[in-house]
Amino acid sequence: MSIPEPSINFATENAILLSFAEPGLNSEEPTLSAEQLQMRIIDLASALRQSTVADLLIDLIPAPGSLLLVLHDGHRARRVLKAAEKYWASDLSSRRETRQVEIPVYYGGDNGPDLAVVAEHCGLTESAIIERHCAPTYTVSALGFMPGFAYLTGLDASLAIPRRNTPRNRIRAGSVAIGGTSTGIYPADSPGGWHIIGHTQLTLFDPDVMPPTYLQSGDTVCFIPQRDKGGQT
């Protein structure tokens, strides 16, 4: 299995960006899928957090196809990079710390004002949208856009839908949405262009607790449909 080697760039004097080539490019050997590559990046971050160079790092930030290493002192970069190189070449899955999270969701109605739009676009009933959205086990591939916003991979391909032509000025915290081939949950009130199909009452970002983000890269997530007092999911 071909494992891509990262390009190495200093984002700042104390931050190193490791960027990994898209799987399959310029290789005749079997390669990692995009999902496998992303999990390997997350595993690398986890390994470095547990390593002897952990005290040299302020933060490790996985993103799609990359990992940002934030150091206390850029002069210690060589030691951190040597550790990253060693772990990248090893069996990282054995060091994985996976947390399984269940997210209770109320679908449709005021909780999911775009559920009917998604159903029409996909040629499915609203019940089928809910069933297919709850069926997979998702993986948090990255955090971004805003604090606590988790990009979840694993969405059923039949539910993919382009973002709204006109973003909303305000989406309430806890809104469960689909945008393109991803699904996610808005952790705070914010503008947004994804289609809202449900809502959870869980708090996904709280700056007064540690860690402040409820979901972390590498977590697995299942959505659990709920019924309100009116019997609506």
C-alpha positions in Angstrom: 0.0 0.0 0.0 1.5 3.3 -1.1 1.6 6.0 1.7 2.0 9.5 0.4 4.9 11.6 1.9 4.0 15.1 3.0 5.4 18.3 1.8 6.7 20.4 4.7 6.2 24.2 5.0 6.6 26.7 7.8 3.2 28.4 8.1 4.8 30.7 10.7 8.1 30.6 12.5 6.5 28.4 15.1 4.1 26.4 13.0 4.7 23.6 10.5 2.2 22.5 7.9 2.4 18.9 6.6 0.4 18.6 3.4 -0.3 15.2 1.9 -0.8 14.6 -1.8 -4.2 13.4 -3.0 -4.2 9.5 -2.9 -3.6 7.8 -6.2 -1.7 10.7 -7.8 1.5 9.7 -9.7 1.5 6.1 -8.3 0.9 2.7 -9.9 0.8 1.0 -6.5 -2.5 0.5 -4.5 -3.0 3.7 -2.5 -5.0 4.8 0.5 -8.5 6.2 -0.1 -9.2 9.8 0.8 -11.0 8.5 4.0 -8.1 6.2 4.9 -5.6 9.0 4.4 -7.6 11.4 6.6 -7.8 8.8 9.4 -4.0 8.3 9.1 -3.5 12.0 9.5 -5.7 12.0 12.6 -3.8 9.0 14.0 -0.5 10.8 13.4 -1.8 13.7 15.5 -2.9 11.3 18.3 0.5 9.6 18.3 2.4 12.9 18.6 0.1 13.9 21.5 1.2 10.8 23.3 4.9 11.0 22.3 8.1 12.3 23.9 7.8 15.5 21.8 4.3 16.4 23.1 5.7 19.0 25.5 7.2 20.8 22.5 3.8 21.2 20.9 1.1 23.8 21.7 -1.5 22.2 19.3 -2.0 19.7 16.5 -4.7 20.6 14.0 -5.8 18.0 11.4 -7.6 19.3 8.3 -8.5 17.6 5.1 -5.2 16.4 3.6 -3.0 18.2 6.1 -1.8 18.5 9.7 -0.6 21.7 11.3 2.0 21.4 14.1 2.1 24.4 16.4 5.3 24.6 18.4 6.3 26.5 21.5 9.7 27.1 19.8 10.3 26.8 16.1 14.0 26.0 16.8 12.8 22.5 18.0 11.2 21.8 14.7 13.7 19.2 13.6 13.0 17.0 16.6 9.3 17.2 16.1 9.6 16.4 12.4 11.8 13.4 13.1 9.1 12.1 15.4 6.4 12.7 12.9 8.4 10.9 10.2 8.9 7.9 12.5 5.2 7.6 13.4 4.0 8.2 9.8 6.0 5.2 8.7 4.6 3.0 11.5 1.3 1.2 12.2 -0.6 4.2 13.5 -4.0 2.4 13.9 -2.7 0.6 17.0 -2.4 4.0 18.7 -5.9 5.2 17.8 -8.1 6.5 20.6 -11.6 6.3 19.2 -14.6 7.7 21.0 -18.1 6.7 19.9 -20.7 9.5 20.3 -24.5 9.3 19.9 -26.3 12.6 18.8 -30.0 12.7 19.5 -31.8 14.6 16.7 -35.3 16.0 16.2 -35.9 16.0 12.4 -38.2 18.1 10.3 -40.7 20.8 11.1 -39.2 23.8 12.9 -36.2 21.7 13.8 -35.4 20.9 10.1 -36.9 23.5 7.8 -35.0 22.1 4.7 -36.0 18.5 5.1 -38.7 18.7 2.5 -36.3 20.5 0.1 -33.7 17.7 0.5 -36.3 15.0 0.1 -37.5 16.6 -3.2 -34.0 17.1 -4.5 -33.0 13.4 -3.7 -36.3 12.0 -4.9 -37.0 10.4 -1.5 -39.6 10.7 1.2 -38.8 12.7 4.3 -38.9 9.5 6.3 -36.4 7.9 3.9 -34.0 10.9 4.3 -34.2 10.5 8.1 -33.6 6.8 7.9 -30.6 7.1 5.5 -29.1 10.0 7.5 -29.2 8.0 10.7 -28.0 4.7 9.2 -24.2 5.4 8.8 -21.5 5.7 11.5 -19.8 8.9 10.7 -16.2 10.0 11.3 -15.1 13.5 12.4 -12.5 14.1 9.7 -11.7 17.7 10.8 -12.8 20.7 12.8 -13.2 24.0 11.1 -15.3 26.9 9.8 -16.0 27.9 13.4 -15.0 26.5 16.8 -16.6 23.1 17.3 -17.9 22.6 13.8 -17.1 19.0 12.9 -17.0 17.9 9.3 -18.5 14.4 9.3 -17.7 11.9 6.5 -19.7 8.8 5.7 -22.9 10.5 4.4 -25.0 8.2 2.1 -24.2 9.4 -1.4 -28.0 9.5 -2.2 -28.3 12.4 0.3 -25.7 14.7 -1.3 -27.1 18.1 -2.2 -25.4 21.4 -3.2 -25.4 24.2 -0.7 -28.3 26.7 -0.7 -28.1 29.4 -3.3 -28.7 32.0 -0.7 -27.1 31.3 2.8 -29.2 32.1 5.9 -28.1 35.1 8.0 -28.6 33.0 11.2 -28.7 29.3 11.9 -29.4 28.4 15.5 -26.9 26.3 17.5 -27.5 22.6 17.3 -28.8 22.6 13.7 -28.0 19.4 11.9 -27.3 20.0 8.2 -26.2 18.6 4.9 -23.9 20.4 2.5 -22.5 18.7 -0.6 -21.3 15.2 0.4 -20.8 16.1 4.1 -23.1 16.5 7.1 -22.4 18.5 10.3 -23.8 20.3 13.2 -23.7 24.1 13.8 -22.2 24.5 17.3 -23.3 28.1 17.7 -25.7 30.6 16.1 -24.1 31.7 12.8 -24.7 32.4 9.2 -24.6 29.3 7.0 -25.5 27.8 3.6 -26.1 24.1 4.4 -29.5 22.6 4.4 -31.0 22.2 7.9 -32.8 18.8 8.4 -32.8 18.5 12.2 -31.7 19.8 15.5 -29.9 18.5 18.6 -30.0 20.0 22.1 -26.4 18.9 22.9 -23.9 21.7 23.5 -21.1 21.2 21.0 -18.9 24.2 22.0 -18.4 25.6 25.5 -15.4 27.8 26.1 -15.7 27.3 29.8 -14.9 23.6 29.7 -11.8 21.6 28.6 -11.8 20.6 25.9 -14.2 23.3 24.7 -15.3 21.3 21.6 -17.6 18.3 22.3 -16.6 16.4 19.1 -12.9 15.7 18.3 -11.1 14.6 15.1 -11.3 10.8 14.9 -14.5 10.5 16.9 -17.2 8.3 15.4 -20.8 9.7 15.4 -24.2 8.1 15.1 -27.4 10.2 14.8 -30.4 8.9 16.9 -33.9 10.2 15.8 -36.1 11.6 18.6 -39.8 12.3 18.8 -41.1 15.5 20.3 -44.4 15.8 22.2 -46.3 16.1 18.9 -44.8 12.8 17.7 -42.6 14.5 15.1 -39.1 13.2 14.6 
